[in-house]
Amino acid sequence: MNPQTDPCDSFAPLISGALDNELTQQQRQALHLHLAHCEQCTRLYQELAEQRGAVKFGVAPPTDAAETTSTRFWNRFGWLLIVLGVLPLLAYGVYQFSQDPTLPLWVKITSGVTVLGLLILFANVLRERLHNAKNDPYKKVQL
């Protein structure tokens, strides 16, 4: 066996990257030129593309964008309704809790500090999740 590496070995990751639509223009062009001359890599690309539902070069697997958009809309609408229903109840509960004369002041303060700590933790996790979702390198990957 030749101690030098096979030139096709360097193109194998590019084939997978092309199917995931993760290549730069320069990488796509280099892969396209290589596929034009290498039957082995072309066969590999076609096999992987068929497994992913895409038969032609440069065509991503079909997705049902309307279903995804509809599902996303209804999920967000449901969460909006939950938040709009819970906020007035929470405000009323806080008001009643603060106006209850039978509770000692230390119970009100410690409960308030605990709730404030939970809100800070929740806000931090939410901020981190939104930041990660915006910068997720795999969000365009279609399975």
N, C-alpha and C positions, 0 to 999 in steps of 0.2 A: 504494500500500500504506500502511496505517495505521502511523505511527511508533510508536504504543503497542504493547506486546506483547500477543499473544493470551492471554486468561486460561487457555486450555487448556495453554499452554506451562509454566505453573507446576505443572500436575497430571501431566505426563508422567513426571517422576522418581518421583512418588508411586505411579503405576501399577506401575512396575517394583519399587518398594519393597514394595508390597502383595503382589505375587507372590512376593517373597523373604521375606515375613513379617518385615520390618524396620521397620515403621512404629509410631509411638506411637499410642495410642488416639485422640488428637485428630486426628492426620493421617489415620487410617483413617476417622474420622467425616467429616472434610472431603471426602475422596475419595469416600466413599459418597454424600454429598449431591450432589457434582458429577456423579457417574456417573448419578444418578437424573434429571438434567436435560440431560445432554450426550450425544447419540447418537454423535458422533465419538469421544469418549474411551471410551465404552462399547464401541464396535466395536474400538478399539485394545486395550482390556483383554481382550476376548474372544479376539482374535487371539493376543495374547501368552500368555494362559492356555492356549489350545489347543496352542500350541507347547510349553508346559511340561507339558502333560498334565492341566491343571486347567481344567474348563469353567465351573464355577460360581464366583461371587464368594466369596472367603474360604476356598476349599478349596485346600489345598496339593497338589502333585503326589503321587501315591501312591508309597510306598516299601515295600520288603520289609524291615520291621524285624527279622523273625526271621532273615533271611539276614545282615543286618548284625551283629546280636548274636552269631550263631553264628560268623561269620568273626572277629569281634573276640575271642571267647572262645578259639578255636583258635590264633589268632596269639599271644595272651598265654600260653596254655598251652605252645606251642612254645618261646617265649623263656624261660619259666620252666624247662623241661627243659634247655635249652642252658646256662643259668646254673648250674643245680644240677649239671650234668655238668662244666662247666669249672672251677668254684670248687675242688673237691677236687684236680683235676689241677694247677691253678695253685699251690695251697698245697703240694702235694708237690714241684713244681718249685722253688719258692722255698726249701723246706727243703733239698733236695738241693744247690741252688746255694750256699746259705750254709754247708753242711757239707763242701763239696768242698775238701780241703786243697791241691790242686794250683793253685788260682786265687789270684793275688795279691790282697791286701786292696784295692788301688786299683781293680781290675777290679770287685770286688764293690760297692764304694762308688759308682763311677760308673754301674754298671748299675742299682743301687738308686735313685740320684737320677734317672736317665732314666725309669725306670718310674714313680716317684713323680710326675714332671712330666707324663707322659702321663695318669696317673690323675686328676691335678688338672684338666687340660684336658678330659678326658672328663666329669668330674663337672660342670664349668662349662657345657659344651655341653648336657649332659642337663638341668641345672637350667633353662637358658635355654629349651630346647625345651618343657619341661613348663610353664613360665610362659607362653610364647607360646601353647601349645595351650589353656590355660585361658582366656586373654583374647582368643582369635581371634574377631573380629567376623563372620567368614564361616563359622563351623562349622555354623550352622543353614541355610545356603544349600543348597538341593537342586537338583541338575542333572538 
